[in-house]
Amino acid sequence: MINLTIDGKTVEVEPGTLLIEAAKKVGINIPIFCYHPRMKPVAACRMCLVGIDKMGKLQPACATPVADGMVVHTQRADVQKAQAGVLEFLLAQHPLDCPICDKGGECPLQDQAFAYGPGATRFSEPKRHLHKAWTLGPMVVLDQERCVQCQRCTRFMDEIVGDPALVLKERGAHTVVDVADGRALTSVFAGNTIEMCPVGALTSHPYRFRARPWDIVQVPSVCPHCPVGCNLTVTNREGHVLRVLSRENEQVDQGWLCDRGRFGYGFLTDPSRITTPLIRRDGQLVVASWEEALTAARSGLQGEIGILGGGRLSLEAQYLLSVWRDRQSHAVADWRVGGQYTAVPPAGQGKLVDLDQAAVVLMIESDPETETPVAWLRLRQNVAHGRHARVVSIGPRTTASLDAGQVLYRPGQGADVLTAALAGKGDPGLVAAVASEEPLVVFWNGHDPMLYEAIGKLVAQRSAKTSVLVTGADANAYGAQAMGLMPKAGEPTAEGLLSAAAEGQVESLLILGVDPLRLAPGGQQAAAALDSAAFVVVADVNMSETAMMADVVLPLAAFAESDGTFVNMEGRPQVFEPSATAGGSSRPDWAVVAELLAEDRPLAEIREQALAGLSRPQGPAPVAHKPRSQQLMRIPTLYYRGLTPEPHLVSMVPEQVVELAPETARALGVADGDEAALVDAEIEIVVRVAVSSGVVDDCLVVGDWPGSNRLGAGARLVVRERSV
C-alpha cells in the first residue's frame, strides 16, 4: 500500500492509484472536465492541476500516479491561479448560452466557473462562431461552439464501445468534434455521450428545450426493457417523464445505459395508451368504470382458465398472480409466451460482475450485444482492456463480435454439440473453452430445453468457476419463474394453452402485460385461441392487437408510474418508485391483481412475501424433445421487444433483414442487398437479404419484428428486386 498526504490529510491507497482518486478517499474534490474513472486519462483540460512537493511544476491529478510519501496541495495559491487561468481560457470562446442551454443549472462548467473561476475576463475579442444544433445522429445534437475538447465523447465511443464514430477534426483552435467520415452516430450507446459531456455541447433530441433543472423532479427507477436491470434516474416535470439518465450501480450497469433504456419512454404518452377500463358491449370495446370492469373480469374468468404473461410485471404482481392461480380449481399459468423455456439456468447462476474476471466466455445461441447491450459492454471491457477473455459463439447463427470464435450447427443440435465438446470431441476452440480450468461465463438465451440439460452437465463437469447468465427477453422473467408462474409437470405450456383455447378446451384467458398475437410462435394459433375462448381479459399498458380482441381490458400503470420490484438476470431484486403521474385511470399491476384476488394487502407485506420466494426459483418442467425441422429462426432484437411503440426510437429500429449463408443464397438465387419477401400462406413480409458467414446453411434468420412470429415451417424466400 502507498501512504501519501493531501492537504494535510493522510491517505493509504493501492499502488497505481491516480491522485484524483486518492483525493476522493479523504473527501477532497479536485475539479475536472476531461477525466472519467472508466477511461484512460488524457490530461487534456488541465483543470485538475495540483502542487506536489519536490516537483517544480504543477501536475495533472488525473494522470499522476501516487508515490509513497508524496505531499500534495490542492488549495495552494499557484494551484488556484492555474485553475482560474484554465477557466478563463475555456470561457474566452464559450458562447453566452446559459439562459437557453439545456445544461444550464446542472452544468459542471457553470459550477466550476463560480467555484474556481477568476470572476472577470481579460478577453474582449469577438467569440468564434461554429455549427449550432449540428445533428450527429438520431438522438444526439452537437453545439460545436460550446465544446471544450475534453474528448470524453470520442474516448467513450472508442475505448468503451469500440466504435470510433466520433473523432476530433482539424487542428489547434479549429479543432471540433464530429462524426467520422460523415456517417451518422447510430450506436446503441450514443446517449451516454450526452450525459457525460461536462458542458452543454451534446444534447438530446427528445429532451432539447423541454425543461430546466429547477422545475423537474429526479426519481430513481429500474429499466423495464431487458433483464440486465440497469438503474435509472427518471426526470419528470409536472408528472410527465421528459428524460431518463443513468444511475450508477457498479454491480449491474457501471453507470452506462443503452439507448433503448435511455430513450425508451415514449410509449408512456403514445396515443395507443390504455387510459381507462374497457368492456365489450355489442361487439365494441366501450369505456367502463373500474368497478364494472373488475366485476366483469371476476365473473367471466371461470372454468378452465389459462393465464398468459407476467415476465414484464412487478415481482409483487407476479406473487399475487401465483396466489390467485393457486386458488382457482382449474388454472394454469405460464409467463413464457414468446417461446422461451427458462429464465433461470439449471445451475451456476451467474452475476454480471463475473464478466470482469472471466477468462473464457461461451455464447450459446445468444448475442448479448443485441439482447442485453450493457452486459455486452461489460464483457467488451474485459476483452479489450481487462483479462482479455476468449469468446466462443455457438449456434445456428453466431456473432463475430469481439472476434469471437464461431461454431455453427443446425437448429436443435446445440445439446449434441455441447455434449460432444464436454467429451473432448468437435471444434477445437469449443473443446478448449469447456475444458478450460479458468473462470467461464456462459450466455444463453434460455430457449432450447435440451440445452438446459447440457448446460447443467457443463456446470457439473467443470472444476473451475462456471457462471451462467440467461439473456432471455422480459425484464422480470426471473421473478415470474421464481414466483411459480409456470406450468407444473403434465400441465400445458403457453403454447399448449393457446392450442387448447383454439380447440375450445380452455374457457377463459387472463393475459397480463404481453401480446400473444405479436410474440407467440405461430401467431395464427394465438388469433384462433382469442377467437375461440369464451372470455378474455387483457391487462396492459398500451392497446395491443391482443387487447383489441378482449372482452375486458384493464389499464396498467407503467414502470415510471408505479412502485414495485424487478429481478434481473442474475436474480438481483431492485425496487423502483413512481416517478410520473399514471396515464389516465391506470393502476399499478400489483393493485390490479390484488383487486382480482379481492384482497386488500399493504404493498410492504406483499413485497416481503414475494422476496422470500426468490431464494427458491423453480426450474421448468421437462418437455418431450421435438426435433426441429423448421429452418426459420427468430432472434430477439431489443428495439422490437417489450414496451412499444417507441416514437423516440423509430429512426433507430433496425431494418427488417433475413440472414442466410452464402450456400443458401446461391441455392435460392438471391444476393446480398436484394429486396425479397418472406411468404407463408397469406402472410408476406418485405425484407432485405443479408448474406452472412455466421449463419448455418439452409437456415433463414429473422428478427422478432411484427409479423415474424406468424411465419411457420413452410415460409419461403421470394426475391423481389435485384440490387445494382
VOMAR-868596 format. One record per residue (C-alpha): residue number from 0; x, y, z; chain. Coordinates in steps of 0.5 Angstrom, whole numbers, plus 500, padded with zeros to 3 digits. Layout:
N
[NUM,[X,Y,Z],A]
...
END
This chain:
724
[0,[500,500,500],A]
[1,[502,507,499],A]
[2,[502,513,504],A]
[3,[501,520,502],A]
[4,[499,527,505],A]
[5,[494,531,501],A]
[6,[492,538,504],A]
[7,[495,535,511],A]
[8,[491,529,511],A]
[9,[494,522,511],A]
[10,[491,517,506],A]
[11,[493,510,504],A]
[12,[492,507,497],A]
[13,[494,502,493],A]
[14,[500,503,488],A]
[15,[498,506,481],A]
[16,[492,510,484],A]
[17,[491,516,481],A]
[18,[492,523,485],A]
[19,[485,525,484],A]
[20,[482,518,486],A]
[21,[486,518,492],A]
[22,[484,525,494],A]
[23,[477,523,494],A]
[24,[478,518,499],A]
[25,[479,523,504],A]
[26,[473,528,502],A]
[27,[478,533,498],A]
[28,[475,535,491],A]
[29,[479,536,485],A]
[30,[476,540,479],A]
[31,[476,536,473],A]
[32,[473,536,466],A]
[33,[476,531,462],A]
[34,[478,526,467],A]
[35,[473,520,467],A]
[36,[474,514,472],A]
[37,[473,509,467],A]
[38,[477,511,461],A]
[39,[485,513,461],A]
[40,[487,519,463],A]
[41,[489,524,458],A]
[42,[490,531,462],A]
[43,[487,535,456],A]
[44,[484,540,460],A]
[45,[489,542,466],A]
[46,[483,543,471],A]
[47,[486,539,476],A]
[48,[493,541,477],A]
[49,[496,541,484],A]
[50,[502,542,487],A]
[51,[507,537,489],A]
[52,[513,538,494],A]
[53,[520,537,491],A]
[54,[516,538,484],A]
[55,[518,544,480],A]
[56,[511,545,476],A]
[57,[504,543,478],A]
[58,[502,536,476],A]
[59,[495,534,473],A]
[60,[492,530,479],A]
[61,[488,526,473],A]
[62,[494,523,470],A]
[63,[499,523,476],A]
[64,[500,516,480],A]
[65,[501,516,487],A]
[66,[508,515,490],A]
[67,[510,513,498],A]
[68,[511,520,502],A]
[69,[508,524,497],A]
[70,[506,531,499],A]
[71,[500,534,495],A]
[72,[497,541,495],A]
[73,[490,543,492],A]
[74,[489,550,495],A]
[75,[496,553,494],A]
[76,[496,560,491],A]
[77,[499,558,485],A]
[78,[494,552,484],A]
[79,[488,557,485],A]
[80,[491,561,480],A]
[81,[492,556,475],A]
[82,[485,554,476],A]
[83,[483,561,475],A]
[84,[487,561,468],A]
[85,[484,555,465],A]
[86,[477,557,466],A]
[87,[479,564,463],A]
[88,[481,561,457],A]
[89,[476,556,457],A]
[90,[471,562,457],A]
[91,[474,566,452],A]
[92,[471,563,447],A]
[93,[465,560,450],A]
[94,[458,563,448],A]
[95,[454,566,453],A]
[96,[448,561,452],A]
[97,[447,559,459],A]
[98,[440,562,459],A]
[99,[438,558,453],A]
[100,[443,552,454],A]
[101,[440,545,456],A]
[102,[445,544,461],A]
[103,[444,551,465],A]
[104,[443,550,472],A]
[105,[447,543,472],A]
[106,[453,544,468],A]
[107,[460,543,471],A]
[108,[463,549,467],A]
[109,[458,553,471],A]
[110,[459,550,477],A]
[111,[467,551,477],A]
[112,[467,558,474],A]
[113,[463,560,480],A]
[114,[468,556,485],A]
[115,[474,557,482],A]
[116,[474,562,476],A]
[117,[477,569,476],A]
[118,[470,573,476],A]
[119,[472,577,471],A]
[120,[476,576,464],A]
[121,[481,580,460],A]
[122,[479,578,454],A]
[123,[475,582,450],A]
[124,[475,580,443],A]
[125,[469,577,439],A]
[126,[468,570,440],A]
[127,[468,565,435],A]
[128,[462,562,431],A]
[129,[461,555,429],A]
[130,[456,550,428],A]
[131,[450,550,433],A]
[132,[445,545,433],A]
[133,[449,540,429],A]
[134,[446,533,428],A]
[135,[451,528,430],A]
[136,[445,522,430],A]
[137,[438,521,431],A]
[138,[439,522,439],A]
[139,[445,527,439],A]
[140,[445,534,438],A]
[141,[452,538,438],A]
[142,[453,545,439],A]
[143,[461,546,437],A]
[144,[461,553,440],A]
[145,[460,550,447],A]
[146,[465,544,446],A]
[147,[471,545,451],A]
[148,[475,539,447],A]
[149,[475,535,453],A]
[150,[475,529,449],A]
[151,[470,525,454],A]
[152,[465,523,448],A]
[153,[471,521,443],A]
[154,[474,517,448],A]
[155,[468,514,450],A]
[156,[466,511,443],A]
[157,[473,509,442],A]
[158,[475,506,449],A]
[159,[469,503,452],A]
[160,[464,502,446],A]
[161,[470,500,441],A]
[162,[466,504,435],A]
[163,[471,511,434],A]
[164,[464,514,431],A]
[165,[466,521,434],A]
[166,[473,524,433],A]
[167,[477,531,433],A]
[168,[477,534,427],A]
[169,[482,540,424],A]
[170,[488,542,429],A]
[171,[489,547,434],A]
[172,[484,553,435],A]
[173,[480,550,429],A]
[174,[479,543,433],A]
[175,[472,541,433],A]
[176,[468,534,435],A]
[177,[464,531,429],A]
[178,[462,524,426],A]
[179,[468,520,423],A]
[180,[467,520,415],A]
[181,[461,524,415],A]
[182,[457,518,418],A]
[183,[451,518,423],A]
[184,[452,517,430],A]
[185,[447,511,431],A]
[186,[451,507,436],A]
[187,[446,504,441],A]
[188,[450,507,447],A]
[189,[451,514,444],A]
[190,[446,517,449],A]
[191,[452,516,454],A]
[192,[456,522,451],A]
[193,[450,527,452],A]
[194,[450,525,460],A]
[195,[458,525,461],A]
[196,[459,532,457],A]
[197,[461,537,462],A]
[198,[458,543,458],A]
[199,[452,544,454],A]
[200,[456,541,448],A]
[201,[452,535,447],A]
[202,[445,535,448],A]
[203,[439,530,447],A]
[204,[434,531,441],A]
[205,[428,529,445],A]
[206,[430,533,452],A]
[207,[432,539,448],A]
[208,[429,545,451],A]
[209,[424,541,455],A]
[210,[425,543,462],A]
[211,[430,547,467],A]
[212,[433,544,473],A]
[213,[429,548,478],A]
[214,[423,545,475],A]
[215,[424,538,475],A]
[216,[424,532,480],A]
[217,[429,527,479],A]
[218,[427,520,482],A]
[219,[431,513,482],A]
[220,[428,507,478],A]
[221,[430,501,474],A]
[222,[430,500,467],A]
[223,[424,495,464],A]
[224,[427,494,457],A]
[225,[431,488,459],A]
[226,[434,483,464],A]
[227,[440,487,466],A]
[228,[436,491,470],A]
[229,[440,498,469],A]
[230,[439,503,475],A]
[231,[436,510,472],A]
[232,[434,517,474],A]
[233,[427,519,471],A]
[234,[427,526,470],A]
[235,[419,529,471],A]
[236,[416,535,470],A]
[237,[409,536,473],A]
[238,[408,529,473],A]
[239,[411,528,466],A]
[240,[417,524,464],A]
[241,[422,528,460],A]
[242,[428,525,461],A]
[243,[432,518,463],A]
[244,[439,519,466],A]
[245,[444,513,468],A]
[246,[444,512,476],A]
[247,[451,508,477],A]
[248,[451,501,480],A]
[249,[458,498,480],A]
[250,[455,491,481],A]
[251,[450,492,475],A]
[252,[451,497,470],A]
[253,[457,501,472],A]
[254,[454,508,470],A]
[255,[452,506,463],A]
[256,[445,506,459],A]
[257,[444,503,452],A]
[258,[439,508,448],A]
[259,[433,503,449],A]
[260,[433,504,456],A]
[261,[435,512,456],A]
[262,[430,514,450],A]
[263,[425,508,451],A]
[264,[420,512,455],A]
[265,[416,515,449],A]
[266,[410,509,450],A]
[267,[408,513,456],A]
[268,[405,518,452],A]
[269,[403,515,446],A]
[270,[396,515,443],A]
[271,[396,508,444],A]
[272,[396,508,451],A]
[273,[390,505,455],A]
[274,[388,510,460],A]
[275,[381,507,462],A]
[276,[378,500,463],A]
[277,[374,498,457],A]
[278,[369,493,457],A]
[279,[366,489,450],A]
[280,[359,491,449],A]
[281,[355,489,443],A]
[282,[362,488,440],A]
[283,[365,494,441],A]
[284,[370,496,447],A]
[285,[367,502,451],A]
[286,[369,506,457],A]
[287,[367,503,464],A]
[288,[369,504,471],A]
[289,[374,500,475],A]
[290,[368,497,479],A]
[291,[365,495,473],A]
[292,[371,492,469],A]
[293,[373,488,475],A]
[294,[366,485,477],A]
[295,[366,483,469],A]
[296,[373,480,470],A]
[297,[372,476,476],A]
[298,[365,473,474],A]
[299,[368,472,467],A]
[300,[374,468,469],A]
[301,[371,461,470],A]
[302,[372,454,468],A]
[303,[379,452,465],A]
[304,[383,459,466],A]
[305,[389,460,462],A]
[306,[394,465,465],A]
[307,[399,468,460],A]
[308,[405,473,461],A]
[309,[408,476,467],A]
[310,[415,477,465],A]
[311,[414,485,465],A]
[312,[410,485,471],A]
[313,[413,487,478],A]
[314,[415,482,483],A]
[315,[409,484,487],A]
[316,[404,483,482],A]
[317,[407,476,480],A]
[318,[407,474,487],A]
[319,[399,476,488],A]
[320,[398,473,481],A]
[321,[401,466,483],A]
[322,[397,466,489],A]
[323,[391,468,485],A]
[324,[392,462,480],A]
[325,[393,457,486],A]
[326,[386,459,489],A]
[327,[383,457,482],A]
[328,[381,450,481],A]
[329,[383,449,474],A]
[330,[388,455,472],A]
[331,[395,454,469],A]
[332,[400,460,469],A]
[333,[406,461,464],A]
[334,[410,467,463],A]
[335,[414,464,457],A]
[336,[409,467,451],A]
[337,[415,469,447],A]
[338,[418,461,447],A]
[339,[423,462,452],A]
[340,[424,456,456],A]
[341,[427,458,462],A]
[342,[430,465,465],A]
[343,[434,461,471],A]
[344,[440,457,469],A]
[345,[440,450,471],A]
[346,[446,451,475],A]
[347,[452,456,476],A]
[348,[447,462,477],A]
[349,[452,468,475],A]
[350,[453,475,477],A]
[351,[454,481,472],A]
[352,[461,482,476],A]
[353,[463,475,474],A]
[354,[464,478,467],A]
[355,[470,482,470],A]
[356,[474,476,472],A]
[357,[472,471,466],A]
[358,[478,468,462],A]
[359,[473,465,457],A]
[360,[466,467,455],A]
[361,[461,462,452],A]
[362,[456,465,448],A]
[363,[450,459,447],A]
[364,[445,461,442],A]
[365,[446,468,444],A]
[366,[448,475,442],A]
[367,[449,480,448],A]
[368,[450,486,444],A]
[369,[443,486,441],A]
[370,[440,482,447],A]
[371,[443,485,453],A]
[372,[447,491,451],A]
[373,[450,494,458],A]
[374,[452,487,460],A]
[375,[456,486,453],A]
[376,[459,493,454],A]
[377,[462,490,461],A]
[378,[464,484,457],A]
[379,[468,488,452],A]
[380,[472,492,457],A]
[381,[474,485,460],A]
[382,[476,483,452],A]
[383,[479,490,451],A]
[384,[482,492,457],A]
[385,[482,487,462],A]
[386,[483,480,463],A]
[387,[483,479,455],A]
[388,[477,474,456],A]
[389,[477,469,450],A]
[390,[470,469,447],A]
[391,[467,463,443],A]
[392,[460,464,440],A]
[393,[456,457,438],A]
[394,[449,456,435],A]
[395,[445,456,428],A]
[396,[447,464,428],A]
[397,[453,466,431],A]
[398,[457,473,432],A]
[399,[464,475,430],A]
[400,[463,481,435],A]
[401,[469,481,440],A]
[402,[473,477,435],A]
[403,[469,471,438],A]
[404,[471,464,435],A]
[405,[465,461,432],A]
[406,[462,454,432],A]
[407,[456,453,427],A]
[408,[451,448,428],A]
[409,[443,446,425],A]
[410,[437,448,430],A]
[411,[436,444,435],A]
[412,[443,441,435],A]
[413,[446,445,441],A]
[414,[446,440,446],A]
[415,[449,435,442],A]
[416,[455,440,440],A]
[417,[456,442,447],A]
[418,[456,435,450],A]
[419,[461,432,445],A]
[420,[465,438,447],A]
[421,[465,436,454],A]
[422,[467,429,452],A]
[423,[473,433,448],A]
[424,[470,432,441],A]
[425,[468,437,436],A]
[426,[471,444,435],A]
[427,[478,445,438],A]
[428,[476,452,440],A]
[429,[470,450,444],A]
[430,[473,444,447],A]
[431,[479,448,450],A]
[432,[473,453,452],A]
[433,[469,448,456],A]
[434,[476,444,459],A]
[435,[479,451,461],A]
[436,[481,451,468],A]
[437,[480,458,469],A]
[438,[473,462,470],A]
[439,[468,461,465],A]
[440,[462,465,464],A]
[441,[456,463,459],A]
[442,[451,467,456],A]
[443,[445,463,454],A]
[444,[438,465,451],A]
[445,[434,460,455],A]
[446,[430,457,449],A]
[447,[432,450,448],A]
[448,[430,445,453],A]
[449,[436,440,451],A]
[450,[441,446,452],A]
[451,[438,447,459],A]
[452,[440,440,461],A]
[453,[447,440,457],A]
[454,[449,447,461],A]
[455,[447,443,467],A]
[456,[452,438,465],A]
[457,[457,443,463],A]
[458,[457,447,470],A]
[459,[457,440,474],A]
[460,[463,437,470],A]
[461,[468,443,470],A]
[462,[472,444,477],A]
[463,[473,452,475],A]
[464,[468,457,477],A]
[465,[463,457,472],A]
[466,[457,462,471],A]
[467,[451,462,467],A]
[468,[447,468,465],A]
[469,[440,467,461],A]
[470,[439,473,457],A]
[471,[432,472,455],A]
[472,[427,477,454],A]
[473,[423,480,459],A]
[474,[426,485,465],A]
[475,[423,481,470],A]
[476,[423,474,467],A]
[477,[427,471,473],A]
[478,[422,474,478],A]
[479,[416,471,474],A]
[480,[419,464,475],A]
[481,[421,465,482],A]
[482,[414,466,484],A]
[483,[412,460,480],A]
[484,[408,463,474],A]
[485,[410,456,470],A]
[486,[406,450,469],A]
[487,[407,444,473],A]
[488,[409,437,470],A]
[489,[404,435,466],A]
[490,[400,442,465],A]
[491,[400,445,458],A]
[492,[405,451,457],A]
[493,[404,458,454],A]
[494,[404,454,447],A]
[495,[399,449,450],A]
[496,[394,454,453],A]
[497,[394,457,446],A]
[498,[393,451,443],A]
[499,[388,448,448],A]
[500,[384,455,447],A]
[501,[384,455,440],A]
[502,[380,448,440],A]
[503,[375,451,446],A]
[504,[378,447,451],A]
[505,[380,453,455],A]
[506,[374,457,457],A]
[507,[378,464,459],A]
[508,[384,467,458],A]
[509,[388,472,463],A]
[510,[393,476,459],A]
[511,[398,480,463],A]
[512,[403,485,460],A]
[513,[404,481,454],A]
[514,[401,481,447],A]
[515,[401,474,444],A]
[516,[399,476,437],A]
[517,[405,480,437],A]
[518,[410,475,440],A]
[519,[408,468,441],A]
[520,[411,463,436],A]
[521,[405,461,431],A]
[522,[401,468,432],A]
[523,[396,465,427],A]
[524,[394,460,433],A]
[525,[394,466,438],A]
[526,[389,469,434],A]
[527,[385,463,434],A]
[528,[385,462,441],A]
[529,[383,469,443],A]
[530,[377,468,438],A]
[531,[375,461,441],A]
[532,[376,463,448],A]
[533,[369,464,452],A]
[534,[372,470,456],A]
[535,[379,474,455],A]
[536,[381,479,460],A]
[537,[388,483,458],A]
[538,[391,488,463],A]
[539,[397,492,459],A]
[540,[400,499,459],A]
[541,[398,500,451],A]
[542,[393,498,447],A]
[543,[396,492,443],A]
[544,[393,487,438],A]
[545,[391,482,443],A]
[546,[388,488,448],A]
[547,[383,489,442],A]
[548,[380,482,442],A]
[549,[379,482,449],A]
[550,[372,482,453],A]
[551,[375,486,459],A]
[552,[381,491,458],A]
[553,[385,494,465],A]
[554,[390,499,464],A]
[555,[396,498,468],A]
[556,[401,504,470],A]
[557,[408,503,467],A]
[558,[414,502,471],A]
[559,[415,510,472],A]
[560,[408,511,474],A]
[561,[408,505,480],A]
[562,[412,502,485],A]
[563,[415,495,485],A]
[564,[421,491,484],A]
[565,[424,488,478],A]
[566,[429,482,479],A]
[567,[435,482,474],A]
[568,[438,476,470],A]
[569,[443,475,476],A]
[570,[437,474,481],A]
[571,[438,481,484],A]
[572,[432,485,486],A]
[573,[431,492,485],A]
[574,[426,497,488],A]
[575,[423,502,484],A]
[576,[419,508,486],A]
[577,[413,512,482],A]
[578,[417,518,478],A]
[579,[411,520,474],A]
[580,[403,521,474],A]
[581,[400,515,472],A]
[582,[396,515,465],A]
[583,[389,516,466],A]
[584,[386,512,471],A]
[585,[391,506,470],A]
[586,[393,503,476],A]
[587,[400,499,479],A]
[588,[400,492,476],A]
[589,[400,489,483],A]
[590,[394,493,485],A]
[591,[390,491,479],A]
[592,[392,483,481],A]
[593,[390,485,488],A]
[594,[383,487,486],A]
[595,[382,481,482],A]
[596,[384,477,488],A]
[597,[379,481,492],A]
[598,[384,482,498],A]
[599,[387,488,501],A]
[600,[394,488,503],A]
[601,[399,493,504],A]
[602,[405,493,499],A]
[603,[410,492,504],A]
[604,[407,486,506],A]
[605,[407,483,499],A]
[606,[414,485,498],A]
[607,[416,482,504],A]
[608,[413,475,502],A]
[609,[415,476,495],A]
[610,[422,477,496],A]
[611,[422,471,501],A]
[612,[420,466,495],A]
[613,[426,469,491],A]
[614,[431,464,494],A]
[615,[428,458,491],A]
[616,[427,459,484],A]
[617,[424,453,481],A]
[618,[426,450,474],A]
[619,[422,449,468],A]
[620,[418,442,468],A]
[621,[421,438,463],A]
[622,[419,437,456],A]
[623,[419,432,451],A]
[624,[424,433,446],A]
[625,[422,436,439],A]
[626,[426,435,433],A]
[627,[426,442,430],A]
[628,[425,441,422],A]
[629,[424,448,422],A]
[630,[430,452,419],A]
[631,[427,459,420],A]
[632,[430,462,426],A]
[633,[427,468,430],A]
[634,[432,472,434],A]
[635,[431,477,440],A]
[636,[432,485,438],A]
[637,[432,490,443],A]
[638,[429,495,439],A]
[639,[423,491,438],A]
[640,[422,488,445],A]
[641,[418,490,451],A]
[642,[414,496,452],A]
[643,[412,499,445],A]
[644,[411,503,441],A]
[645,[417,508,442],A]
[646,[417,514,438],A]
[647,[423,517,440],A]
[648,[427,511,437],A]
[649,[423,510,431],A]
[650,[429,512,427],A]
[651,[434,507,430],A]
[652,[430,501,429],A]
[653,[434,496,425],A]
[654,[432,495,418],A]
[655,[428,488,417],A]
[656,[433,483,415],A]
[657,[433,476,413],A]
[658,[440,473,414],A]
[659,[443,467,411],A]
[660,[449,463,409],A]
[661,[453,464,402],A]
[662,[451,457,400],A]
[663,[444,458,402],A]
[664,[443,465,398],A]
[665,[446,461,392],A]
[666,[441,456,392],A]
[667,[436,461,393],A]
[668,[438,465,387],A]
[669,[439,471,392],A]
[670,[445,476,393],A]
[671,[447,481,399],A]
[672,[442,487,399],A]
[673,[437,484,395],A]
[674,[430,486,397],A]
[675,[426,480,398],A]
[676,[419,477,401],A]
[677,[418,472,407],A]
[678,[412,469,404],A]
[679,[408,464,408],A]
[680,[400,462,407],A]
[681,[397,469,407],A]
[682,[403,473,410],A]
[683,[408,477,406],A]
[684,[414,481,410],A]
[685,[418,485,406],A]
[686,[426,484,408],A]
[687,[433,486,405],A]
[688,[437,480,404],A]
[689,[444,480,408],A]
[690,[449,474,406],A]
[691,[453,472,413],A]
[692,[458,467,414],A]
[693,[455,467,421],A]
[694,[449,463,419],A]
[695,[449,456,418],A]
[696,[447,453,411],A]
[697,[440,452,410],A]
[698,[437,457,415],A]
[699,[433,463,415],A]
[700,[435,468,421],A]
[701,[430,474,422],A]
[702,[429,479,428],A]
[703,[423,479,432],A]
[704,[420,484,428],A]
[705,[412,485,428],A]
[706,[409,479,424],A]
[707,[415,475,424],A]
[708,[412,470,429],A]
[709,[407,468,424],A]
[710,[412,465,420],A]
[711,[412,458,420],A]
[712,[416,452,418],A]
[713,[413,453,411],A]
[714,[416,460,410],A]
[715,[420,461,403],A]
[716,[424,467,401],A]
[717,[422,470,394],A]
[718,[426,475,391],A]
[719,[423,482,389],A]
[720,[429,486,387],A]
[721,[436,485,385],A]
[722,[441,491,388],A]
[723,[445,494,383],A]
END
